[in-house]
């Protein structure tokens, strides 16, 4: 039975931040480009799966007015693909209708911007993450980096709950790890790539790969965005996995090592 996945990292835009914000001891003079990414997973039997969906042009529509305009001002976005991840996929010969599953690591706008482009897809997410979205005022949503207009009206009907240890397809090929802290109910997924090496998509459990390798937290200025104790535990978990399994490729969603600013994305193609 084939349990390996073909995978590739896609991006439809980026923002920048000072390195010192992303990791303790970083430079305030150096700015780092953080791409909004989605990962396309392809399996001989399970078909195509997206891990997150990038920005999409809807980000700009949803941040055109207050209070959500503050999101755009705090993290200015450059969209590199006018049609979002949808356009990236179509250039690769992947019709949107062939994506049958989307794993939502968490519901921040740079991870769910393209959800409306895949009305046929089943959505997999942590129940705690979904529950945290319910009943938010506009300002509370903004503080959680959530743009409610990006969420499809029928999302609740298409949700499938996943949590720590969930075997998504029942064959051990794609399993879930809970990595909360950056967002309520944030999850990552682990799989075996076609080259035989294990891969862990770690979402925003850290922003730079150096953070999990060296167990270095972001700057304390970011604490208002996080459940700080949970963030520390998740980062420590990644660090321990890195030490215990040197062959494991840990993929933070935005790290320039994964999607270099001036070259093609890493991963299998």
C-alpha positions as CSV (number, residue, x, y, z in Angstrom):
1,X,0.0,0.0,0.0
2,X,1.4,3.4,-1.0
3,X,1.6,5.8,1.9
4,X,3.9,8.4,0.4
5,X,2.9,11.9,-0.8
6,X,4.2,14.2,-3.5
7,X,4.4,17.7,-2.2
8,X,5.2,21.3,-3.2
9,X,5.1,24.7,-1.6
10,X,3.1,27.4,-3.3
11,X,2.8,31.1,-2.6
12,X,0.6,34.0,-3.8
13,X,2.2,36.9,-1.8
14,X,4.3,38.1,1.0
15,X,4.8,40.6,3.8
16,X,7.9,41.7,5.6
17,X,9.0,42.0,9.2
18,X,12.1,42.8,11.2
19,X,14.1,39.7,11.9
20,X,14.2,40.7,15.6
21,X,10.4,40.4,15.8
22,X,10.4,36.9,14.4
23,X,13.2,35.5,16.6
24,X,15.0,36.5,19.8
25,X,18.4,37.9,19.1
26,X,17.5,38.8,15.5
27,X,18.5,42.1,13.8
28,X,16.3,45.2,13.9
29,X,18.1,46.4,10.8
30,X,17.3,43.3,8.7
31,X,13.9,42.7,7.2
32,X,12.7,39.2,6.4
33,X,10.3,38.4,3.6
34,X,7.6,36.1,4.8
35,X,5.6,34.4,2.0
36,X,2.0,33.3,2.5
37,X,2.1,29.7,1.5
38,X,-0.1,26.7,0.7
39,X,1.2,23.2,0.4
40,X,-0.1,20.9,-2.4
41,X,-0.1,17.3,-1.4
42,X,-0.8,14.6,-4.0
43,X,-1.4,10.9,-3.3
44,X,-2.1,8.1,-5.8
45,X,-5.3,7.1,-3.9
46,X,-6.4,10.1,-1.9
47,X,-5.9,12.6,-4.6
48,X,-5.1,16.3,-4.0
49,X,-5.0,18.0,-0.6
50,X,-4.2,21.6,0.2
51,X,-2.6,22.6,3.5
52,X,-3.9,26.2,3.8
53,X,-4.8,28.5,0.9
54,X,-2.7,31.7,1.1
55,X,-3.9,35.3,0.8
56,X,-6.0,35.5,-2.4
57,X,-7.1,38.9,-3.8
58,X,-10.0,38.8,-1.3
59,X,-7.6,39.9,1.4
60,X,-7.6,43.4,-0.1
61,X,-11.4,43.5,-0.4
62,X,-11.8,42.5,3.2
63,X,-9.3,45.0,4.5
64,X,-10.6,47.9,2.4
65,X,-12.5,49.4,5.4
66,X,-12.1,49.9,9.1
67,X,-11.4,48.2,11.4
68,X,-10.0,45.5,9.2
69,X,-7.9,48.0,7.2
70,X,-5.6,48.0,10.3
71,X,-4.6,44.5,9.4
72,X,-3.3,45.7,6.0
73,X,-1.5,48.6,7.6
74,X,0.3,46.5,10.3
75,X,1.3,43.8,7.8
76,X,1.4,45.4,4.3
77,X,0.9,42.7,1.7
78,X,2.3,42.3,-1.8
79,X,0.2,39.9,-3.9
80,X,2.4,38.1,-6.4
81,X,-0.4,36.1,-8.1
82,X,-3.5,38.1,-9.1
83,X,-5.8,35.0,-8.7
84,X,-4.1,33.7,-5.5
85,X,-3.2,30.1,-5.0
86,X,-6.0,29.2,-7.4
87,X,-4.0,30.9,-10.2
88,X,-0.8,29.1,-9.1
89,X,-2.5,25.8,-9.3
90,X,-4.0,26.4,-12.7
91,X,-0.6,27.3,-14.1
92,X,0.6,23.9,-12.9
93,X,-2.3,22.2,-14.6
94,X,-4.2,21.6,-11.4
95,X,-7.9,22.5,-11.7
96,X,-9.5,23.8,-8.5
97,X,-12.2,21.2,-8.7
98,X,-9.7,18.4,-8.3
99,X,-8.8,19.6,-4.7
100,X,-11.1,17.5,-2.6
101,X,-9.6,18.2,0.9
102,X,-8.3,21.3,2.5
103,X,-6.5,21.2,5.9
104,X,-6.9,24.5,7.7
105,X,-3.9,24.8,10.1
106,X,-5.6,27.9,11.7
107,X,-7.9,30.6,10.6
108,X,-5.7,33.7,10.2
109,X,-6.3,35.6,7.0
110,X,-3.0,34.6,5.3
111,X,-3.9,31.0,5.7
112,X,-7.6,30.9,4.6
113,X,-7.8,33.7,2.0
114,X,-8.5,31.2,-0.8
115,X,-11.0,29.0,0.9
116,X,-13.9,30.3,-1.3
117,X,-12.1,29.0,-4.4
118,X,-12.8,25.4,-3.5
119,X,-16.5,25.0,-2.8
120,X,-16.3,21.2,-3.4
121,X,-13.6,20.6,-0.8
122,X,-14.0,19.0,2.6
123,X,-12.4,21.3,5.3
124,X,-10.4,19.7,8.0
125,X,-9.7,21.7,11.2
126,X,-9.5,21.6,14.9
127,X,-12.8,22.1,16.7
128,X,-11.2,24.5,19.2
129,X,-10.0,26.6,16.3
130,X,-13.4,26.8,14.8
131,X,-15.2,27.4,18.1
132,X,-12.8,30.3,18.8
133,X,-14.3,32.1,15.7
134,X,-17.9,32.1,16.8
135,X,-19.5,35.3,18.1
136,X,-16.5,37.5,17.6
137,X,-17.0,41.3,17.3
138,X,-15.2,43.0,14.5
139,X,-12.5,44.2,16.8
140,X,-12.1,40.9,18.5
141,X,-11.7,39.2,15.1
142,X,-9.1,41.8,14.1
143,X,-7.1,41.1,17.3
144,X,-7.1,37.4,16.3
145,X,-6.0,38.2,12.8
146,X,-9.3,36.8,11.5
147,X,-11.2,38.3,8.5
148,X,-14.7,36.7,8.8
149,X,-15.5,37.6,5.2
150,X,-12.9,35.1,4.0
151,X,-14.8,32.2,5.5
152,X,-17.4,30.5,3.2
153,X,-21.0,30.7,4.3
154,X,-21.3,26.9,4.1
155,X,-18.0,26.2,5.9
156,X,-19.7,24.6,8.9
157,X,-21.4,22.1,6.7
158,X,-18.1,20.9,5.1
159,X,-16.1,20.7,8.3
160,X,-14.4,17.5,9.5
161,X,-12.8,17.7,13.0
162,X,-9.2,16.7,13.4
163,X,-7.0,16.7,16.5
164,X,-3.8,15.3,18.0
165,X,-3.1,11.9,16.4
166,X,-5.9,12.0,13.9
167,X,-5.2,9.6,11.0
168,X,-6.8,11.7,8.3
169,X,-7.3,8.9,5.7
170,X,-7.2,5.9,8.0
171,X,-4.0,4.5,6.5
172,X,-1.3,6.3,8.5
173,X,-0.3,8.4,5.5
174,X,-1.3,11.8,7.0
175,X,-1.4,12.4,10.7
176,X,-2.2,15.5,12.8
177,X,-0.1,17.2,15.5
178,X,-1.6,19.9,17.7
179,X,0.7,23.0,17.8
180,X,-1.3,25.7,19.6
181,X,-0.1,29.0,20.8
182,X,0.2,31.2,17.7
183,X,-3.5,30.6,17.3
184,X,-6.2,28.6,19.2
185,X,-6.3,25.0,17.9
186,X,-3.5,25.4,15.4
187,X,-2.5,22.0,13.9
188,X,0.3,20.6,11.7
189,X,0.4,17.5,9.7
190,X,3.1,14.8,9.2
191,X,3.6,12.6,6.2
192,X,6.2,10.5,4.3
193,X,7.5,12.1,1.1
194,X,8.2,10.2,-2.1
195,X,11.9,10.3,-1.3
196,X,11.3,8.4,1.9
197,X,11.9,11.3,4.3
198,X,9.3,12.3,6.8
199,X,7.9,15.9,6.6
200,X,6.1,17.9,9.2
201,X,4.1,21.0,8.1
202,X,4.3,23.1,11.2
203,X,2.1,26.1,10.2
204,X,3.1,29.1,12.4
205,X,4.4,27.2,15.4
206,X,7.5,29.3,14.5
207,X,8.3,31.7,11.7
208,X,11.9,30.9,11.1
209,X,13.6,27.4,10.9
210,X,16.3,28.7,13.2
211,X,13.7,29.1,15.9
212,X,12.9,25.3,16.2
213,X,16.5,24.3,15.6
214,X,17.7,26.5,18.5
215,X,14.5,26.7,20.5
216,X,14.4,30.5,20.2
217,X,11.2,32.3,20.8
218,X,10.0,35.4,18.9
219,X,10.4,38.9,20.4
220,X,8.2,39.5,23.5
221,X,6.4,42.3,21.6
222,X,4.5,39.4,19.8
223,X,3.1,38.1,23.1
224,X,-0.2,39.8,22.6
225,X,-0.8,37.7,19.5
226,X,-0.2,34.4,21.3
227,X,-1.1,32.1,24.1
228,X,2.5,32.4,25.2
229,X,2.8,29.3,27.4
230,X,1.2,27.2,24.7
231,X,3.5,28.8,22.1
232,X,6.6,27.9,24.2
233,X,5.4,24.3,24.5
234,X,4.7,23.9,20.8
235,X,8.1,25.4,19.9
236,X,9.8,23.1,22.4
237,X,8.0,20.2,20.9
238,X,9.4,21.0,17.4
239,X,12.9,21.5,18.9
240,X,12.7,18.1,20.6
241,X,11.4,16.4,17.4
242,X,14.3,18.0,15.5
243,X,16.9,16.6,17.9
244,X,15.2,13.2,18.1
245,X,14.7,12.8,14.3
246,X,17.4,14.6,12.3
247,X,15.9,13.3,9.1
248,X,12.5,15.0,9.7
249,X,12.0,18.0,7.5
250,X,10.1,20.6,9.6
251,X,8.4,23.2,7.4
252,X,7.2,26.5,9.0
253,X,4.7,28.2,6.7
254,X,6.6,31.4,6.2
255,X,10.3,30.7,6.6
256,X,12.4,32.0,3.7
257,X,14.4,28.8,3.8
258,X,11.2,27.1,2.6
259,X,10.2,29.7,0.1
260,X,13.3,31.9,-0.7
261,X,12.4,35.4,-1.7
262,X,14.1,35.3,-5.1
263,X,13.9,31.7,-6.2
264,X,11.6,28.8,-6.6
265,X,9.9,27.2,-3.6
266,X,11.4,24.2,-1.8
267,X,9.8,20.8,-1.8
268,X,9.2,18.2,-4.4
269,X,8.0,19.3,-7.8
